[in-house]
Amino acid sequence: MKLNLLALSVILSSINAFSQESNHTKEPLKLEHAEPLYIDLIRDLGAHKGEKEWNVGVGTFDNKTFDSHEFLVEYEWAAIDRLGFEVELPFTFYSPITGISNDSLPSNKLESLKLATQYTFLVSEKYHTSMAIGYMHEFEFSSFRDWGNPTVPGMVYNPFFVAAKKFANSLHTLLYTGPIITQHFNSSHWDFDYEFHANFHYMIPNTSNFVGVEVNNYANSEGIDCTIRPQMRVSLNEELMVGIVTGIPVERKEQGFSMFLRLIWEPPHK
């Protein structure tokens, strides 16, 4: 009887170990890519089912006659392998520069409700490359001063494409691009913009820390608006990271220099 129980125990242990190994081997390939800190991705490229992440971002932007302060809360998760979703609430608050009246300030507002999804359709170990397509939909909100008149004055439609490649295990590049189409409900007017963001990062070997630059470009009928954003990311522990970003406009139109801080919490998943 003892021998039978011992044999059964060994068999069950072997089956369990084989099952765990099979589940591990069935998990699709995921490559490590440096993710930009200002225009971030919906989820990691090649994300695995069950991954999730919380982001809190704060930033200050110089707008000539006033400062704007951004605050965002963002939750993203992978529902199945390689398919990510995101919900984001971005807020903007305004403060005057010395000598400017409060009456001239824009009204504080919850900018929008952002809902987005992203699917990684290519992960190539041979070429160290991942590609994804995605879509972001924004329900724009009126300022707190005009809330309810109307509450939702427009929508933003934003399909996008992402391609990332890693060189020599430490150098990372990423392209994020697509059209931004804004619909205004109170008129027949539509705005058409095109975004093109190029990213270059150096990731310190055997860590999640990196330094790099994000080049954000927006093009419309009035020209191209380009901002260079040097940045760095530092891991505080296995689950918590902090990203620091500075913004330098190539040609100042409305917005000048800026600072942005992103706190990233990625809970462990099974």
Buried (B, 14 or more C-beta within 10 A) or exposed (E): EEEEEEEEEEEEEEEEEEEEEEEEEEEEEBBBBBBBBBBBBBBBBBBBBBBBBBBEBBBBBBBEEBBBBBBBEBEBBBBEBBBBBBEBBBBBBBEBEEEBEEEEBEEBBBBBBBBBBBBBEBBEEEEBBBBBBBBBBBBBBBBEEEEEEEEEBBBBBBEBEBBBBBEEEEBBBBBBBBEBBBBEEEEEEEEEBBBBBBBBBBBEEEEBBBBBBBBBBBBEEEEEBBBEBEBBBBBEEEEBBBBBBBBBBEEEEEBBEBEBBBBBEBEEEE
